[in-house]
Amino acid sequence: MKVNGVIKRTVSGALAALMLLLAAGCGKGAEPAGILKETNILEETVIFKGIEKEYELLFITDTHGVIRDGEAEEAVAAYAQERYSQFCNGEGMDSQAQFEAYIRYANERQVDGVLLGGDIIDSPSAANLAWLAGQLGQLNMPYLYVPGNHDWTYPWEYMSEKGRQDYLTQLEPFTQGNTEINSLDFGEFVAVGINDSTNQVSDEVFPEFERLYGQGKPMLVMAHVPFLTQSVLGHAREVWTSPVVIGGGNYGGIYPNENSSRFVDMLTAADSPVELVLTGHVHFYDRDSIDGEKKVLQLTGAAGYEGSVMLLHIRAAE
């Protein structure tokens, strides 16, 4: 099937040396045992109009990395201990080892860029942030990072102004100094990351987004929270008890504010340069188009902590 330039979807196995398997389940506090494990990589091929070369990008989302730190303040240490065992794949690998395996794979595969779709860490603890900096510092290629709701919040400081000032700003080293919008220019196309982790798009996104949009280059847009498609909303209603998709408020989604509606209108305008939207947040894979004057493909990545990662092939039309 070909939808907005997508020509195929494949799942490939036998990609050895991607995973480290824990000696025991992560809920038992095991450390990585160094045992190699094969896994599946979801591969997507998307056609971008106006490019000539082929690109490979690794899309990782919702790994929820948790580094336990006994020296952290009591509430932070207790929260990490509580959350650690919740983010573990079926083979017992913890979220830390899982993400580290993805970093190694990106370098071994020599992808052109790594796209990080939010909730890469499970809270903004000093230990998590230091570990994240160390991992991203090992990449041999550029990366693009958008905040997820867990990257910068704690339950006791959730989406608060204090949390924005104290914690969201801690992500600036990973977002080119701007947590609302940042980008990677691949020459023939541009990848743009925007922050919708509050379940809405902020007005701070638009000046830079409009500048990039106006260049006319093909665009890949990455956000954390998905935008409305029939498929992702329907599945999300089955999985989650609260709205987790921007749009479709009458049907169980999040009512978009003026900024979010404006942003979606730009994505799907008849002359929009946007070829692809990447999102995460819902912890399941989805593939559907955002409807508008132009249909724009949205790929939603499954939870990285469960061992799911997407290898994205960007190709020219034949």
C-alpha positions as CSV (number, residue, x, y, z in Angstrom):
1,M,0.0,0.0,0.0
2,K,1.2,3.5,-0.8
3,V,0.0,6.3,1.6
4,N,1.5,9.7,1.2
5,G,4.7,8.3,-0.2
6,V,5.0,5.3,2.1
7,I,5.8,2.2,0.0
8,K,6.3,-0.5,2.5
9,R,6.6,-1.6,6.1
10,T,8.8,-4.5,7.1
11,V,9.9,-6.2,10.3
12,S,13.3,-7.7,10.3
13,G,14.8,-10.1,12.8
14,A,18.2,-11.6,13.4
15,L,19.8,-8.3,14.2
16,A,22.3,-9.8,16.6
17,A,24.2,-7.9,19.3
18,L,21.5,-5.3,19.7
19,M,20.3,-6.4,23.1
20,L,21.9,-7.2,26.5
21,L,20.0,-9.7,28.5
22,L,19.8,-9.4,32.2
23,A,20.8,-12.3,34.4
24,A,17.4,-12.0,36.1
25,G,14.3,-9.9,35.9
26,C,14.9,-6.2,36.4
27,G,12.3,-6.3,39.2
28,K,14.9,-8.3,41.1
29,G,17.6,-5.6,40.8
30,A,19.8,-7.6,38.5
31,E,22.7,-5.9,36.6
32,P,23.4,-6.5,32.9
33,A,25.0,-9.9,32.4
34,G,26.5,-9.2,29.0
35,I,24.5,-11.9,27.2
36,L,23.7,-10.9,23.6
37,K,20.1,-11.2,22.5
38,E,18.5,-10.9,19.1
39,T,15.5,-8.6,18.6
40,N,13.2,-7.2,16.0
41,I,13.5,-3.7,14.5
42,L,10.5,-2.2,12.9
43,E,11.6,-0.8,9.5
44,E,9.6,1.9,7.7
45,T,10.3,3.3,4.2
46,V,8.9,6.7,3.4
47,I,9.2,8.7,0.1
48,F,10.1,12.4,0.4
49,K,9.5,14.5,-2.6
50,G,12.4,16.6,-3.8
51,I,15.3,14.6,-2.4
52,E,17.8,12.5,-4.3
53,K,19.7,10.5,-1.7
54,E,18.7,7.9,0.8
55,Y,18.9,8.4,4.6
56,E,18.6,6.1,7.6
57,L,17.3,7.4,10.9
58,L,16.8,5.6,14.1
59,F,13.7,6.6,16.0
60,I,13.6,5.8,19.7
61,T,10.8,6.8,22.1
62,D,9.6,6.0,25.6
63,T,12.6,4.2,27.0
64,H,11.8,5.6,30.5
65,G,15.4,5.2,31.7
66,V,15.7,4.9,35.5
67,I,19.1,5.2,37.3
68,R,18.7,4.4,40.9
69,D,20.7,6.7,43.2
70,G,20.8,5.9,46.9
71,E,22.5,9.3,47.6
72,A,19.6,11.3,46.0
73,E,17.1,13.1,48.3
74,E,14.6,10.7,49.8
75,A,11.6,11.4,47.5
76,V,13.7,11.2,44.3
77,A,15.4,8.0,45.4
78,A,12.1,6.4,46.5
79,Y,10.5,7.3,43.2
80,A,13.3,5.8,41.2
81,Q,13.1,2.6,43.2
82,E,9.4,2.4,42.7
83,R,9.5,3.1,38.9
84,Y,12.6,0.9,38.1
85,S,10.8,-2.4,37.9
86,Q,8.0,-1.0,35.7
87,F,10.2,-0.5,32.7
88,C,11.6,-3.8,31.7
89,N,11.2,-5.9,28.6
90,G,9.9,-9.5,28.4
91,E,13.4,-10.9,28.7
92,G,14.2,-9.0,31.9
93,M,16.3,-6.2,30.4
94,D,16.0,-2.9,32.3
95,S,15.4,0.4,30.6
96,Q,19.0,1.5,31.1
97,A,20.5,-1.5,29.4
98,Q,17.9,-1.2,26.6
99,F,18.8,2.4,25.7
100,E,22.5,1.7,25.9
101,A,22.0,-1.1,23.4
102,Y,20.2,1.3,21.1
103,I,23.1,3.7,21.3
104,R,25.6,1.0,20.3
105,Y,23.3,-0.1,17.5
106,A,23.1,3.4,16.1
107,N,26.9,3.6,16.0
108,E,27.4,0.2,14.6
109,R,24.7,0.8,11.9
110,Q,26.2,4.3,11.2
111,V,22.7,5.8,10.8
112,D,22.5,9.4,9.6
113,G,20.7,10.6,12.7
114,V,19.0,9.5,15.9
115,L,15.5,10.9,16.6
116,L,14.5,10.8,20.3
117,G,10.8,11.1,20.8
118,G,10.5,11.9,24.5
119,D,10.2,10.0,27.8
120,I,13.8,8.8,27.2
121,I,14.3,9.2,30.9
122,D,11.5,8.7,33.5
123,S,12.2,11.7,35.6
124,P,14.7,14.6,35.7
125,S,16.8,13.3,38.5
126,A,20.5,14.3,38.6
127,A,21.5,10.6,38.0
128,N,19.1,10.2,35.0
129,L,20.3,13.4,33.4
130,A,24.0,12.6,33.9
131,W,23.5,9.1,32.5
132,L,21.6,10.5,29.5
133,A,24.4,13.0,28.8
134,G,26.9,10.3,28.9
135,Q,24.9,8.1,26.5
136,L,24.2,10.8,23.9
137,G,27.8,11.9,24.1
138,Q,28.8,8.5,22.7
139,L,26.8,8.9,19.5
140,N,28.8,9.3,16.3
141,M,26.0,11.2,14.5
142,P,23.7,14.1,15.2
143,Y,20.5,13.6,17.2
144,L,17.2,15.4,17.7
145,Y,15.4,15.3,21.1
146,V,11.9,16.4,22.1
147,P,10.7,16.4,25.7
148,G,8.2,13.9,26.9
149,N,6.0,14.5,29.9
150,H,8.2,12.3,32.1
151,D,11.5,13.8,31.0
152,W,10.9,16.9,33.1
153,T,8.2,16.1,35.7
154,Y,7.7,14.3,39.1
155,P,4.3,13.4,40.4
156,W,4.6,16.1,43.1
157,E,5.6,18.8,40.6
158,Y,3.6,17.7,37.5
159,M,3.4,20.3,34.7
160,S,3.8,23.1,37.2
161,E,5.6,26.4,36.6
162,K,8.2,25.4,39.2
163,G,8.7,22.2,37.3
164,R,9.1,24.1,34.0
165,Q,11.7,26.4,35.5
166,D,13.6,23.8,37.6
167,Y,13.3,20.7,35.4
168,L,12.4,21.4,31.8
169,T,15.4,23.7,31.6
170,Q,17.6,20.8,32.5
171,L,16.9,19.4,29.0
172,E,18.3,22.4,27.2
173,P,21.7,20.7,26.6
174,F,19.9,18.0,24.6
175,T,17.6,20.4,22.7
176,Q,20.1,22.9,21.3
177,G,19.2,25.3,24.1
178,N,15.5,25.4,23.2
179,T,13.1,22.9,24.7
180,E,10.2,24.2,22.6
181,I,11.6,23.6,19.1
182,N,14.9,22.4,17.6
183,S,15.9,21.0,14.3
184,L,18.4,19.0,12.2
185,D,19.1,20.1,8.6
186,F,20.1,17.1,6.4
187,G,20.6,19.4,3.4
188,E,17.8,17.9,1.3
189,F,15.2,17.9,4.1
190,V,14.9,19.2,7.6
191,A,13.8,17.3,10.8
192,V,12.0,19.5,13.3
193,G,11.3,18.6,16.9
194,I,8.5,20.4,18.8
195,N,7.5,20.2,22.4
196,D,3.9,19.1,22.9
197,S,4.5,17.3,26.2
198,T,2.0,19.4,28.0
199,N,-0.7,18.0,25.6
200,Q,-0.7,21.2,23.6
201,V,1.6,23.1,21.3
202,S,2.9,26.3,22.7
203,D,3.0,29.6,20.9
204,E,6.8,29.7,21.4
205,V,7.0,27.0,18.6
206,F,5.7,29.1,15.8
207,P,8.3,31.7,15.0
208,E,11.0,29.1,14.2
209,F,8.6,26.6,12.8
210,E,7.2,29.2,10.4
211,R,10.8,30.1,9.3
212,L,11.7,26.5,8.6
213,Y,8.3,25.8,7.0
214,G,8.8,28.7,4.7
215,Q,12.0,27.3,3.3
216,G,10.0,24.8,1.3
217,K,12.3,21.9,2.0
218,P,10.6,18.5,2.8
219,M,10.0,18.3,6.5
220,L,9.9,15.6,9.1
221,V,8.2,16.7,12.3
222,M,8.7,14.9,15.6
223,A,6.6,15.4,18.7
224,H,5.9,13.4,21.8
225,V,2.1,13.3,22.0
226,P,0.3,12.0,18.8
227,F,-2.1,14.1,16.8
228,L,-5.5,12.8,16.0
229,T,-5.9,10.0,13.5
230,Q,-8.8,7.5,13.7
231,S,-6.4,4.6,14.3
232,V,-4.3,6.1,17.1
233,L,-7.4,7.5,18.9
234,G,-9.3,4.2,18.7
235,H,-6.4,2.2,20.0
236,A,-5.6,4.8,22.7
237,R,-9.1,4.6,24.0
238,E,-8.7,0.9,24.5
239,V,-5.3,1.1,26.3
240,W,-5.5,4.3,28.4
241,T,-8.2,5.6,30.7
242,S,-7.3,9.3,30.1
243,P,-7.0,11.3,26.9
244,V,-3.5,10.8,25.3
245,V,-4.0,12.1,21.7
246,I,-4.3,15.8,20.7
247,G,-7.6,16.1,18.9
248,G,-11.0,14.3,18.9
249,G,-12.1,15.7,22.2
250,N,-15.7,14.7,21.6
251,Y,-14.5,11.1,21.1
252,G,-12.1,10.7,24.0
253,G,-9.1,12.7,22.8
254,I,-7.7,15.9,24.1
255,Y,-9.5,19.1,23.1
256,P,-6.9,21.1,21.1
257,N,-6.3,24.7,22.1
258,E,-5.9,27.4,19.4
259,N,-2.2,26.8,19.1
260,S,-2.6,23.1,18.6
261,S,-5.3,23.5,16.0
262,R,-3.2,26.1,14.2
263,F,-0.2,23.7,14.2
264,V,-2.2,20.8,12.8
265,D,-3.7,23.1,10.1
266,M,-0.1,24.0,9.1
267,L,0.9,20.3,9.0
268,T,-2.0,19.4,6.7
269,A,-2.2,22.5,4.5
270,A,-2.4,21.8,0.8
271,D,1.0,23.3,0.2
272,S,2.6,21.9,3.4
273,P,6.2,20.7,3.1
274,V,5.6,18.2,5.9
275,E,6.0,14.6,4.6
276,L,6.0,12.7,7.9
277,V,5.1,13.1,11.6
278,L,6.8,10.9,14.3
279,T,5.3,10.6,17.8
280,G,5.4,8.3,20.8
281,H,3.8,8.6,24.3
282,V,1.1,5.9,23.9
283,H,3.5,2.9,24.1
284,F,2.1,1.2,21.0
285,Y,2.9,1.3,17.3
286,D,0.5,3.0,15.0
287,R,0.5,4.1,11.4
288,D,-2.2,6.3,9.9
289,S,-2.6,9.7,8.2
290,I,-3.6,13.0,9.8
291,D,-6.4,14.4,7.8
292,G,-6.6,17.9,6.3
293,E,-6.2,19.5,2.9
294,K,-3.2,17.2,2.6
295,K,-3.0,13.8,4.3
296,V,0.2,13.5,6.3
297,L,1.5,10.2,7.5
298,Q,2.0,9.8,11.3
299,L,4.1,7.0,12.6
300,T,3.8,6.4,16.3
301,G,6.6,4.4,17.9
302,A,6.0,1.7,20.5
303,A,7.7,1.8,23.9
304,G,11.4,1.6,23.7
305,Y,11.7,0.0,27.1
306,E,9.8,-3.0,25.7
307,G,12.5,-3.5,23.1
308,S,10.8,-1.6,20.2
309,V,12.8,0.7,18.0
310,M,12.2,2.0,14.5
311,L,14.7,2.2,11.6
312,L,13.4,4.8,9.2
313,H,14.5,4.8,5.6
314,I,13.9,8.2,3.8
315,R,14.1,7.7,0.0
316,A,13.5,9.7,-3.2
317,A,10.7,8.9,-5.5
318,E,11.7,6.4,-8.2
